[in-house]
Amino acid sequence: MHMITAEEKLKERIKELTCLYEVTSIIVNCDYDQVEDALKGIMHCLQKAWLFSDAAQVKLTSDQYNIVTTDFPDNPVSLESSVKVFNKKVGEIQVAYPRPKYSEDDFLKEEEKLLRNVCLEVGNLLERKQIKDNEIIIKRKMERADRLGILGEITAGIAHELNTPLANILGFAELLKTRITQDTQASKDVDKIINSAIFSREVVKKLMFFACEMPQQMSLVNIGPIIANAVNLMEPSLKKKKIVHELNLSDQPIFLRVDTIQLTQVIFNLVLNAIYFSPVKGKIKIAVKETDRNIEISITDEGPGIDPKISDRIFEPFYSTKPVGEGSGLGLSVVHGIVKSHKGTIKYRSNKPKGAIFTVDFPKN
């Protein structure tokens, strides 16, 4: 054990106070997107504060960070102190010397107190970062909800404006068709007009679904057969890509108050999306779970997943990652509109190791 003189004690006290000052300065001037750099700076300050600063090595381990100084020894002699965030331990800071040159007796009582204080400051920094991160998440959700609400109002207006002229185009085209008796080019052209009008009318229907403008026929039904039938409708598409699908339904009936047609459309759109993005011979899982409060339907695929940069936009109408001509960008927005009108929620998360998981929650009451 190294015996230190009064002069050395004074020098150590100055080092400790300097360390605390530097740590506080780093934290005060830290931007929340540079927390890791700040923690590295704090580790460097700790190294300098110890009695044998040339030999001291520091390590911070937590649920988010793993920061170690260059020559951290194997099987060291060390001091540790916990880092807590909201009174919950999330990691620790360890200051170490190499054996056998140093022993536990080479640590000073003041150094133990210093380490506890630094851990307290680090915990406070991580608490503030967590609060800031939560604020950002909540703000994004609110912005997204506002954006979708505005889009809902716009699309409802567009749908109503288009309904009348489309009905006129379709009605007059069909009337014109009855006047053309021969199989002429004019008859074929009228058929094209009719088909285009019908297609446009379907787009308008989707817009109205998104805007929750479609009248609902709500009834208490066993949703198992509805989901199974919706999946069976896509059997040709599944076989075309040799996709294996797994449908997990309870043996017991699961009753929910829904619009049967709209629930079918939700399942159809989500599974159709999963098929489109799945690789050949991929696997799609459709699972239904019931809890005391809600019913959860999840669709899992093994496709490329969704880039986090665009995940906030996938439920917007006309937004699509499919090539031009292969999607209207209305599928997920329609699903969102239907789920919202049933007072439910739809969420996306990544599948592991790859793919997407869409989860729809319907409240039971």
Disulfide bonds with the S-S distance in Angstrom:
none
